[in-house]
Amino acid sequence: MQQKSKHPKIAIDGPAGAGKSTVAREVSRRLNLKYLDTGAMYRAVTLKIVREGIDLADQEAIEKLLDQTTIQLDEAERVFLDGEDVTAEIRQSHVNELVSPVSCITLVRRRLVDVQQKIAGESRGIIMEGRDIGSRVLPDADFKFYLDASIDERARRRINEQREKGISFSEKEVISQIENRDRIDSGREDSPLTIVPDAVVVDTTNLSFEEVVDKIVTTVKEGLSRTETG
């Protein structure tokens, strides 16, 4: 069994709307760990591709764009694209519609995975959430979790999340978006959404936010305690 660090690396994966972001933020606060929303990085790249009107099949143009792109996330979870605060815009519909196809592009995934791994290597403990964290970004994570929920529950959460940000979509639209995202994320050739064998699977459908957070925090603390006394 791998020796777990006192400053653990925690991977949280799962489909759209499973509650990964909100749970990861609270877990990071309770455990005093750096939090990285990897999905925001893919959204930022997608936004720039949309703005520049680049064809997703144009690998040369995408590589050039990546070479000229900087993405930064601060402690307040604001996302900066080439120095511009795009925190709100990356959640808009024109980004939602393309983020899955963009994240399927191997060139994009490799570039962002390198950045994410570099951030993890420079951090005293970190929690990352996404779709390929346990399988690709942090295969050596001390703790791996996979959050899931029924599609109706995921749609309900996404609608509430969007309303809080002043974004409005119908339930039908949101379910369609989630189903499409699931198909793309699970079917892509490069780093598909998957449940790694050593992940703790948490079905959050009938669990409260606090119950999910408590389960993860307790699992991590018990794991670290066993390491210290073992």
C-alpha positions in Angstrom: 0.0 0.0 0.0 1.2 3.5 -0.9 2.4 5.6 2.0 0.1 8.6 2.3 1.5 12.0 2.8 0.5 14.4 5.6 -0.2 16.8 2.8 -2.3 14.5 0.6 -3.2 14.7 -3.0 -6.9 14.1 -3.4 -8.6 13.3 -6.8 -12.4 13.7 -7.3 -13.9 12.6 -10.6 -17.4 12.3 -11.8 -19.9 13.4 -14.5 -21.4 16.8 -15.0 -23.6 18.0 -12.2 -22.5 15.4 -9.6 -21.5 18.1 -7.2 -17.7 17.8 -7.6 -16.9 21.5 -7.5 -18.9 22.5 -4.5 -17.8 19.4 -2.6 -14.2 19.8 -3.5 -14.2 23.5 -2.4 -15.6 22.6 1.0 -13.3 19.6 1.5 -10.3 21.8 0.6 -11.4 24.4 3.2 -11.9 21.8 6.0 -8.6 20.1 5.3 -6.7 23.3 4.5 -5.6 22.1 1.0 -5.2 24.0 -2.3 -8.2 23.5 -4.6 -7.9 23.4 -8.4 -11.0 23.4 -10.7 -9.5 21.7 -13.8 -12.8 22.1 -15.7 -12.4 25.9 -15.5 -9.1 25.6 -17.4 -10.7 23.7 -20.3 -13.5 26.3 -20.3 -11.0 29.1 -20.6 -9.3 27.4 -23.6 -12.7 26.8 -25.1 -13.6 30.5 -24.7 -10.4 31.6 -26.5 -11.0 29.2 -29.3 -14.6 30.5 -29.7 -13.4 34.1 -29.7 -10.8 33.5 -32.3 -13.1 31.4 -34.5 -10.7 28.5 -34.7 -11.9 25.2 -36.4 -11.5 22.4 -33.9 -9.9 20.3 -36.7 -7.2 22.8 -37.2 -4.5 21.3 -35.0 -1.8 23.8 -36.1 -4.0 26.8 -35.1 -4.9 25.2 -31.8 -1.2 24.5 -31.0 -0.3 28.1 -31.8 -3.2 29.3 -29.6 -2.1 27.2 -26.7 1.5 28.5 -27.0 0.1 32.0 -26.7 -2.3 31.4 -23.8 -1.9 31.8 -20.1 -4.6 30.6 -17.6 -4.5 31.5 -13.9 -6.8 30.6 -11.1 -6.5 32.7 -7.9 -7.5 31.8 -4.3 -10.9 33.5 -4.8 -11.5 31.0 -7.7 -11.5 33.7 -10.3 -10.3 32.5 -13.7 -7.9 34.7 -15.8 -7.4 34.2 -19.5 -4.3 36.1 -20.7 -4.8 38.4 -17.7 -8.5 39.0 -18.3 -11.1 37.9 -15.7 -13.4 35.5 -17.5 -14.9 33.8 -14.5 -18.5 34.5 -15.5 -18.1 34.2 -19.3 -16.7 30.6 -19.2 -20.0 29.5 -17.7 -22.1 30.9 -20.6 -23.9 28.8 -23.2 -21.4 29.5 -26.0 -18.7 27.8 -23.9 -21.0 25.1 -22.5 -21.8 23.9 -26.1 -18.1 23.5 -27.1 -16.2 22.6 -23.9 -16.7 18.8 -24.3 -15.4 18.7 -27.9 -12.5 20.9 -27.0 -11.6 18.7 -24.0 -11.5 15.7 -26.4 -8.6 17.3 -28.3 -5.5 15.4 -27.3 -3.3 18.5 -27.9 -5.4 20.4 -25.4 -5.6 17.6 -22.8 -1.9 17.0 -22.8 -1.0 20.7 -22.4 -3.5 21.2 -19.6 -2.6 18.0 -17.8 1.1 19.1 -17.8 0.1 22.4 -16.2 -2.2 20.6 -13.6 0.6 18.2 -12.7 3.1 21.0 -12.3 0.7 22.8 -10.0 0.2 19.6 -7.9 3.9 19.1 -7.7 4.5 22.6 -6.4 1.7 22.4 -3.8 1.8 21.2 -0.2 -1.3 19.0 -0.7 -4.0 19.6 -3.2 -7.5 18.6 -4.1 -8.4 18.5 -7.8 -11.7 17.7 -9.4 -12.5 16.8 -13.0 -13.0 13.8 -15.2 -9.6 12.3 -15.5 -7.9 13.3 -12.2 -7.5 9.8 -10.7 -6.8 8.1 -14.0 -4.5 10.6 -15.7 -3.6 13.8 -13.8 -3.0 12.3 -10.4 -2.7 8.6 -10.8 -0.6 8.6 -7.6 -3.2 10.5 -5.6 -3.4 9.5 -1.9 -7.2 9.4 -2.1 -9.5 9.0 -5.1 -13.2 9.6 -5.1 -15.9 9.2 -7.8 -19.0 11.2 -7.3 -22.2 10.3 -9.1 -25.9 11.0 -9.0 -29.1 10.3 -11.1 -29.4 12.5 -14.2 -32.6 14.2 -12.8 -30.7 15.2 -9.7 -27.7 16.4 -11.6 -30.0 18.5 -13.8 -31.7 20.0 -10.8 -28.4 20.9 -9.2 -27.1 22.4 -12.4 -30.2 24.5 -12.9 -29.9 25.9 -9.3 -26.2 26.6 -9.9 -26.9 28.5 -13.1 -29.7 30.5 -11.5 -27.4 31.7 -8.7 -25.1 33.0 -11.5 -28.0 34.7 -13.3 -28.0 32.1 -16.1 -31.3 30.5 -17.1 -31.9 27.2 -19.0 -35.0 25.0 -19.1 -34.9 21.5 -17.5 -35.1 20.0 -20.9 -32.1 22.0 -22.1 -30.0 21.1 -19.1 -30.8 17.4 -19.3 -29.9 17.4 -23.0 -26.6 19.2 -22.2 -25.7 16.7 -19.5 -26.6 13.7 -21.6 -24.5 15.0 -24.4 -21.6 15.8 -22.1 -21.8 12.3 -20.6 -21.6 10.7 -24.1 -18.6 12.7 -25.1 -16.7 12.4 -21.8 -17.2 8.7 -21.5 -16.6 7.9 -25.2 -13.6 10.0 -26.0 -10.4 8.2 -26.8 -8.0 10.3 -24.7 -8.6 10.1 -21.0 -12.3 9.2 -20.9 -14.4 9.6 -17.8 -13.9 6.3 -15.9 -14.0 4.9 -12.4 -10.5 3.8 -11.4 -10.3 0.6 -9.4 -9.0 2.3 -6.2 -11.6 5.1 -6.2 -14.3 5.4 -3.4 -17.6 5.7 -5.3 -20.1 8.0 -3.7 -23.7 8.1 -5.0 -24.8 11.6 -3.9 -28.4 11.4 -5.3 -30.0 11.1 -1.8 -27.2 12.6 0.2 -27.0 16.2 1.5 -24.1 18.3 0.6 -22.9 18.0 4.2 -23.1 14.2 4.2 -21.0 14.0 1.0 -18.4 16.4 2.4 -18.3 14.6 5.8 -17.8 11.2 4.1 -14.8 12.4 2.1 -13.2 14.3 5.0 -13.7 11.3 7.3 -12.2 8.9 4.8 -9.2 11.1 4.3 -8.6 11.7 8.0 -9.0 8.0 8.9 -6.6 7.1 6.1 -4.0 9.6 7.3 -4.5 8.4 10.9 -3.8 4.8 9.9 -0.7 5.9 8.1 0.6 7.7 11.2 -0.1 4.8 13.5 0.8 2.0 11.1 
